[in-house]
Amino acid sequence: MKLYISSHAPNPRRVAMFILEKGITGIETEMIDLMAGEHRSKRFIAKNPLGRVPALEFDDGRVLSETRAICTWLEGRYPEPNLMGADYEERAFIEMADRRMELHLLLETASSARHTHPALAVLEQPQFKDFGAAQADKMRITARWLDQLLARQAYVAGERFTIADITAFCALEFGRGLLRFRPGEEGMTHLQAWRDRIAERPSAIGSK
């Protein structure tokens, strides 16, 4: 198997963290340079028509894309440690938490960065600055809600570390780098404490 990823992008990091949390070895990785447009090359488009990373290529030539789908396959192939739910009920609640992090915190963060940061103009044409600013405001609304949630529970989906924590952490780190977003500096002390705790995990350190 070969995993196509890129540096600094949040979705490839989500898969990288997931793999490290599970202790999976033996998956070859290849870096795709987004800033150089390698994701739009004929070679990569032939593997993933949407031209996005991550993508997992199997030995038989099939290619699985989309972060959640790749993690679902990895969870099934390597079930322990469990990160997506031990039974149907826990899986449903973890998926809800993960989707909230993906569709709100991560998407809002990424949309803001892609539409406001000059370095990302090569990836997002045209950039709409007002849209990016509005997305930054929405990201902070989501972050404040998450801050209050983490005042009541240890992790995003409850009382144990799951894929939802990976998604939220990668979103925050992307915002930290490109939007200079520090939750603690804006009064979100619970979110900051959670972020700092997750940042100490070997998977967070190893996936930088």
Secondary structure, DSSP 8 states (H G I E B T S, - for coil): -EEEE-SS-HHHHHHHHHHHHHT----EEEE--TTTTGGGSHHHHHH-TT--S-EEE-TTS-EEESHHHHHHHHHHHS-SS-SS-SSHHHHHHHHHHHHHIIIIIIHHHHHHHHHH-GGGTTTSSS--HHHHHHHHHHHHHHHHHHHHHTTTSSBTTBSS--HHHHHHHHHHHHHHHHT---GGGGT-HHHHHHHHHHHTSHHHHHT-
